[in-house]
């Protein structure tokens, strides 16, 4: 008769506990010292040995040679507790199906009587958190001061549901979830003993799918051995576990990391068409992102030696900050799938949102108005802030110092044989898009000696006025010097509109703008102003009409 591996390999002594060494040592020392508590509370995730520990403790206390940490295994008490679980003096109760107050009262009435054969009457209550409040209240007094011959052992996977008054009356032992490495080692031991041929990769898949539960890992190994006829490989395990295709999953991640929306959606469609549950795809994708995030953060890759290099390469495909955002978005999508019916739509939206991460710009770049910085090159400094314009405008003559030619800037401007005006527009577009857009509104741009003259129609006077700003003027001057290979003076002039319709332009342009343009024209044609500009090598920047 076949016995399930999870039952057959249930630990029989404390040293058989896997991953719970602290619990085992504490109980062994307590038994050896005779410090046996009236009540114990064993808490932790499923399948890590809580019920097995409760039975081992009962066996150690009621063995004919006990209390002892090494029960004989041959006496009636040992055989009944571990082999059949029907000992006369060890009562096992399932808290999920016996949760009402009448069940608690019946248990209390039973443990009042002395044991029929063994040393102690022991009550094991599994999933005790399922008790009602009334049942807990009925148990409370007996749990605090039980008869000398009675011991309680409570087990639960949800400690937070047990009243603090119950917890405080017990010695609590916390069981932890097992690591993949620990479960893999135990599965390998069991497979060798049971003569099951299993590859290391297959055992690692089963251990990962067990999610910290050794019992689940043994059940999966039993199922895989039955399906494959005793030869367990990765393909059979993937079939049993309904695992998502790893190549498609990593291909979807690679497409997301490069910002390729179409490829990412194509990989997702292939995963869904292959029969994978969208919720399971999301779970596996989140696990992949988490693993890559930990590697990017400097942690060790949770993978086999042959896969560690591949995982490291995948982690480098996306910046750490984007991986951090990706995991956060994936967790949000996981919460959303529990509230909506269409899980496929949820993961599609997640993939499309993640594909936009490579296009995100830093807040500093967005505020500076500069184009995104190119990888491998320095980020250009932001232009100086324009001075506030409050109060009346005044006439000012700003000295223009001749600037020395920067050889490195000239070299960066492009080939010497290119069109200087084209290079001028390209430099403006790379450094300040707003200024480049305003220059493009000029009716004509021509070179007159060392002057670069930009002439705007009267209907484009607003663009000319914006370019007279000190910061914009500096950008224009630097771009012109680098494009033409020598210092150039920027001259902004106003002419007729592009369509020649002065009447229509005059109606569309604000009256204040027309007044400023007229004042500028009169100032530039004034002999005294022109003499002052030539004497001080300056240019006209601000105009004010005298009242």
Secondary structure by P-SEA (a helix, b strand, c coil): cccccccccccccccccccaaaaaaaaaaaaaacccccbbbbbbcccccaaaaaaaaaaaaccccccccccccccaaaaaaccccccccbbbbcccccccaaaaaaaaaaacccccccccbbbbbcccccccaaaaaaaccccccccccbbbbbbbcccccccaaaaaacbbbbbbbbcaaaaaaaaaaaaaaacccccaaaaaaaaaaacccaaaaaaaaaaaaaaacccccaaaaaaaaccccaaaaaaaaaaaaaccaaaaaaaaaaaaaacccaaaaaaaaaaaaaaaaaaaacccccccccaaaaaaaaaacccaaaaaaaaaaaaaaaaaaaccccaaaaaaaaaaaaaaccccccaaaaaacccccccccccccccccccccccbbbbbbbbbccccccaaaaaacccccccaaaaaaaaaaaccaaaaaaaaaccccccccccbbbbbcccaaaaaaaaccaaaaaaaaaaaaaaaccbbbbbbbbcccccccaaaaaaaccaaaaaaaaaaaaaaacaaaaaaaaaaccccccccccc
